[in-house]
Amino acid sequence: MSFMRSLCTMSHELDNRPEKKHYRSVRWTLRLVKYPHLVKRGHHGLKALRGSGRAHSGSRHPDGSDGRRPPVRSESCATIMASEVCTWVVMEDGAVVEVGATIPMSLIEDVPADAEMVWPPQQLGAIALPVEAQNALGIDHMGINWEAHGHPPTSFLTQHFDFHFYSVTPEEVRAIDCSDESKPAVLPTGYVLPDIDVPGMGVLVGLCVPRMGMHAMPQEEVTQTEEFDASMMLGYYGGRPIFFEPMVSRDLLLRRADFGLPVPSLAGTPSGVHYPTEFRAEYHSAGDQYRLIFSGFDSN
């Protein structure tokens, strides 16, 4: 309540200042109340907002507030197939609270169901993360791939989207040719880097895909036969981590329902690169869009 009271007090004071035109940047932060996931009172919303580690019971200002600055949201957007796709970061007191992407349902619905299968796969597009996320987390950009025919192993042979969040640049991604077959010494518990035999293509070591990288997956999904809904993949190349990826079936996204995925603890990330420990996807009917939300970043 103190957070909302502070917002109302600030808004009233600014509206009564003759020089209020100089306070546009401050008033911009007030508009954050329009983003439901910042003020949501559900379990996930509260957990995310408390992620900065600051106690709410500390010393308070004379006006009754706790001295915390309102969360600030920055975004980076690009047009993909006539739909505006955005990446964003939420900062609170100088720390990253959440990083994510906004995916309009128009993109999910408009992708060609009978798209030609090409090798290497072609990205629908890439969107840089806001500079605040790049600097604080070492996460560079998000690349989106549409898999109209799916791919091996068996459970992934259904239409799905790849949402790759890379810690390397787009130029480095395009240079991946899978000639380096080295694998990391350690994988997260329950994850494997399988060698997959693809008819007509040979063995993909570590399920390495050119212009993507190797794909580590939960071990049970290698032999699973029923179609998957969603899976958290981890990407490697040259023996080091380079991306995390919620891979999501189109059927699941078309249900317009919230869902989540566990994020494994990862070893071996380069210095300055911080992976999330939590992921959830929220469907928002206002705007008809999904928000892919990562939080709980490690302290590597």
Secondary structure by P-SEA (a helix, b strand, c coil): caaaaaaaaaaaaaaaccccccaaaaaaaaacccccccccccaaaaaaaaccccccccccccccccccccbbbbbbbbbcccbbbbbbcccccccccccbbbbbccccccccccccccccccccccccccaaaaaaccccbbbbbbcccccccccccccccccccccccaaaaaaccccccccccccccccccccccccccccccccccccccccccccccccccccccbbbbbbbccccccccccccccccccccccbbbbbcccccccccbbbbcbbbbbbbccccbbbbcccccccc
